[in-house]
């Protein structure tokens, strides 16, 4: 790979990191409050479908993004109601969402477009710049800005202090008059909204159509990225760039270079990187102390 090709791969990685970074940033916020959502894969899949449907019906990418954001928020709200107010098992709730999304989007695709596989291509204008013949979506810059904004929120504001207190010691936070359930609800809904935005980007912008099971493990990679980052927004952005780079290498060789004989091997690269990252960070990761534990007021 020469310098030009390396630059192209780097540009592709910027686009590839966006869905992972957005999803991971939302999950950082939710997990800092004490709620884990492993249903991110399902949220990505559902909002990818909704985003394409809205964009095709209206001819506007903005409608696709708005639909993804709204539906992601609603799915985050559903998870929060189960996990925070009904004190349900957060892992089981997430698994249920993932399973429902896999089957539900296939049926919705059949109903809307007459096949189980994919939607028609989305032909809408998305703000972007072109560098070395590679289109860089405006969402790359939005994602970076959101990462820095979330870092400021969590580390430099009273709101961030409250969120972290609720995730670490909800009983002490409650004693100080903090509404633990409301904080967790808001954080989980916001996390769902960012995952919904990621899903819409994936279909409307990055790939240009909805394809069955197109999330392809990105929700689980985002979960790994949260641990890899140490629950830090800027670390999550960096981790997403690493995962995006591995995805870009796979796309470069299989699509641009046409190395189809080894396509399955190259496509395993992002998942191998995920496994390596989890193995490296497993021992040093220090998660919020009340992560995944429903708070029951005595």
Protein Blocks (a to p, Z undefined) as FASTA:
>chain_A
ZZklmmmmmmmmmmmmmmmmmmmmmmmmmmmnopacfklmmmmmmmmmmmmmmmmmnopa
klmmmmmmmmmmmmmmmmmmmmmmnopafklmmmmmmmmmmmmmmmmmmmmnopakbccd
dddddddddeehiacdfklmmmmmmmmmmmmmmmmcmklmmmmmmmmmmmlmmmnopafk
lmmmmmmmmmmmmmmmmmmmmmmmmnopacehklnommmmmmmmmmmnoopaklmmmmmm
mmmmmmmmmmmmmmmnopaklmmmmmmmmmmmmmmmmmmmmmmpccdfkgoiacddZZ
